């Protein structure tokens, strides 16, 4: 099981795209027509072998639009984990009695996904996805490998969920993904393959429960921070912020 994609939500998709390109050094985004059924438009950036997505409502009454209102602006939206065995993953979901809000099996079983209701697990929408072969990623578009740039950003390596009871949230996510959380200081951690992790922390930014931050392995954290500062994309603590979501810069 590995972290494969993080999705953010933003009101202005073009502005979010421009900021991501400028700060993280990415130069290609896939416009996935499949999200239109949810009333959304999007941009999906390959970051090494992982993906960063921004979704934006294009009509009223969308889940993403309600989240923008609930959290008073842009923020985190979804965490997508890739699994080796989708049947096993779905069995865990059923045993945990977590509601599935969207499920699909495509291309004769080569692609499968299950989206879980955020109210049943806390923090964000969680999707457990299967791809055959393992290296495949349907949501990145047919030619994503031709556009990978790793001179600035090497990959996404972590997601941070915040809430009023991080221990309970971590336990619930652990039940669904089949991995026990471990306490590290004031946070709870679930380790993933390829060095990735899920963290669960107390909400202290006044925005309530949600996907508050994600980690990116970058070649030169100081240079990335400088690029963000030039665009006014750092907070009072000097952290990079993209689409209302804190970005932890990890040397990589």
C-alpha positions in Angstrom: 0.0 0.0 0.0 1.4 3.4 -1.0 0.4 7.0 -1.1 -0.2 7.7 -4.8 -2.3 10.9 -5.1 -3.3 13.9 -3.0 -6.2 16.1 -4.2 -6.8 19.7 -3.1 -9.8 21.9 -3.8 -9.6 25.5 -5.0 -12.1 28.0 -6.3 -9.7 29.3 -9.0 -8.2 26.4 -10.9 -6.1 28.4 -13.2 -4.5 30.3 -10.2 -3.9 27.0 -8.4 -2.2 25.5 -11.4 0.0 28.5 -11.9 1.1 28.4 -8.2 1.9 24.7 -8.3 3.9 25.0 -11.5 5.9 28.0 -10.2 6.6 26.5 -6.7 7.0 22.8 -7.3 8.6 23.0 -10.7 5.9 20.9 -12.5 5.1 21.6 -16.2 2.2 19.4 -17.1 -1.4 18.9 -15.9 -3.9 16.4 -17.1 -7.5 17.6 -17.4 -9.5 14.4 -16.4 -12.9 14.4 -18.1 -14.1 11.7 -15.7 -14.5 14.3 -12.8 -17.2 16.1 -14.8 -19.8 13.6 -13.5 -19.2 15.1 -10.0 -19.6 18.7 -11.3 -15.9 19.4 -11.2 -13.0 20.3 -13.4 -9.4 19.4 -12.4 -5.7 19.4 -13.1 -3.5 16.4 -12.2 0.3 16.9 -12.0 2.7 14.0 -12.0 5.2 14.4 -9.2 7.7 11.6 -9.8 5.6 8.4 -9.5 3.0 10.2 -7.4 0.3 12.8 -8.3 -1.0 16.1 -7.1 -4.5 17.1 -8.1 -6.6 20.2 -7.8 -10.3 20.1 -8.2 -12.6 23.0 -8.7 -16.5 23.1 -8.8 -18.0 24.1 -12.1 -21.6 24.0 -10.9 -23.6 24.5 -7.7 -24.2 21.7 -5.2 -21.0 19.7 -5.4 -19.2 18.0 -2.5 -16.1 20.1 -3.3 -18.1 23.3 -3.2 -19.6 22.5 0.2 -16.1 21.8 1.5 -15.0 25.2 0.3 -17.8 26.8 2.3 -17.3 24.6 5.4 -13.6 25.2 5.7 -13.8 28.9 4.6 -11.7 28.6 1.5 -9.3 26.3 -0.5 -7.9 23.3 1.2 -7.3 19.5 1.2 -9.9 17.2 -0.4 -8.8 13.6 -0.9 -6.1 11.0 -0.2 -5.7 8.2 -2.7 -3.8 5.0 -1.6 -2.8 2.3 -4.1 -3.4 -1.2 -2.9 -2.1 -4.6 -4.2 -5.4 -6.4 -3.5 -8.6 -4.6 -4.1 -10.8 -7.5 -2.9 -9.0 -7.5 0.4 -9.3 -3.8 0.7 -13.0 -3.9 0.1 -13.4 -6.6 2.6 -11.8 -4.4 5.3 -14.1 -1.5 4.3 -17.1 -3.7 4.7 -15.9 -5.1 8.0 -15.4 -1.5 9.2 -18.9 -0.6 8.1 -17.5 2.5 6.2 -19.8 3.8 3.5 -18.6 3.7 -0.1 -19.8 6.8 -2.0 -18.3 5.9 -5.3 -16.9 2.6 -6.7 -15.7 1.5 -10.1 -14.1 -1.5 -11.8 -12.7 -0.6 -15.2 -10.8 -2.2 -18.1 -11.7 -5.7 -17.2 -10.5 -5.4 -13.7 -7.2 -3.7 -14.4 -8.4 -0.5 -12.7 -10.6 -0.4 -9.6 -11.3 2.1 -6.9 -13.5 2.7 -3.8 -14.2 6.2 -2.3 -15.2 6.3 1.3 -17.5 8.8 2.9 -15.4 11.3 4.9 -17.9 11.4 7.8 -17.3 7.7 8.3 -13.5 8.0 8.7 -12.8 11.6 9.4 -10.6 14.2 7.8 -11.0 13.7 4.1 -12.3 11.5 1.4 -10.1 8.3 1.3 -9.9 6.3 -1.9 -8.4 2.8 -2.1 -7.3 2.2 -5.7 -5.9 -0.8 -7.6 -3.9 -0.7 -10.9 -2.5 -3.5 -13.0 0.4 -3.2 -13.6 1.4 -1.6 -10.3 3.2 1.3 -12.1 0.0 2.3 -14.0 -2.0 5.3 -12.9 -5.2 5.9 -14.8 -6.0 9.2 -13.3 -2.7 10.8 -14.5 -3.8 10.6 -18.2 -2.4 8.4 -21.0 1.0 10.3 -21.4 1.9 11.3 -17.9 5.3 9.6 -18.0 6.4 11.8 -20.8 5.9 14.9 -18.7 7.6 13.9 -15.4 10.0 16.4 -14.1 12.0 15.6 -11.0 14.6 18.4 -11.0 12.6 20.3 -8.3 10.1 17.9 -6.8 10.7 14.1 -6.5 7.4 12.9 -5.1 4.6 13.1 -2.5 5.6 11.3 0.7 3.0 12.2 3.3 -0.5 13.4 4.2 -1.6 15.1 7.4 -5.2 14.9 8.6 -6.3 17.2 11.5 -9.2 17.0 13.8 -10.4 17.4 17.4 -9.5 13.8 18.3 -6.5 12.7 16.2 -6.2 9.4 18.1 -9.7 8.3 17.2 -9.3 9.4 13.6 -6.0 7.5 13.3 -7.6 4.4 14.8 -10.5 4.6 12.3 -8.2 5.1 9.3 -6.0 2.2 10.6 -9.0 0.0 10.8 -9.9 0.7 7.1 -6.3 0.4 5.7 -5.3 -2.5 7.9 -2.3 -0.8 9.6 -2.0 0.1 13.2 -1.2 3.8 14.0 1.7 4.6 16.3 2.0 7.6 18.5 4.9 10.0 17.6 5.0 13.0 20.0 1.6 14.7 19.8 0.7 13.0 16.5 -0.3 9.6 15.4 1.4 7.9 12.4 0.4 5.2 9.9 3.4 4.0 7.9 3.0 3.2 4.2 5.2 1.6 1.6 7.8 3.5 -0.3 8.6 5.6 2.8 5.2 7.4 2.8 3.0 8.1 5.9 -0.3 9.3 7.1 -0.2 11.7 10.1 -3.1 12.6 12.4 -2.8 15.8 14.5 -5.0 18.1 16.5 -6.6 21.0 14.5 -5.1 24.3 15.6 -5.6 26.6 12.7 -9.2 27.4 13.3 -10.4 25.6 10.1 -11.6 22.4 11.8 -11.3 18.9 10.6 -9.6 18.2 7.2 -6.6 17.4 5.1 -4.4 20.2 6.5 -1.0 19.4 5.0 1.0 17.2 2.7 4.6 16.3 2.4 6.7 16.8 -0.8 10.2 15.5 -1.3 12.1 18.3 -3.0 15.7 18.7 -4.1 16.3 22.1 -2.5 13.8 23.1 0.2 15.3 26.6 0.5 14.8 27.3 -3.2 11.2 26.0 -3.2 10.4 28.2 -0.1 12.0 31.2 -1.9 9.8 30.6 -4.9 6.7 30.4 -2.7 7.7 33.6 -0.8 8.0 35.4 -4.1 4.3 34.6 -4.9 3.1 35.3 -1.4 2.5 31.6 -0.7 3.9 31.2 2.8 2.2 31.6 6.1 3.2 33.4 9.3 5.4 30.4 10.3 7.2 30.5 6.9 5.5 27.3 5.7 4.6 27.0 2.0 0.9 27.0 1.3 -0.8 25.8 -1.9 -4.5 25.9 -2.4 -5.0 26.6 1.3 -3.0 23.5 2.3 0.4 23.6 4.1 3.2 21.9 2.3 5.9 20.2 4.3 9.2 20.3 2.4 11.3 17.1 2.8 14.8 16.8 1.5 14.7 14.3 -1.3 
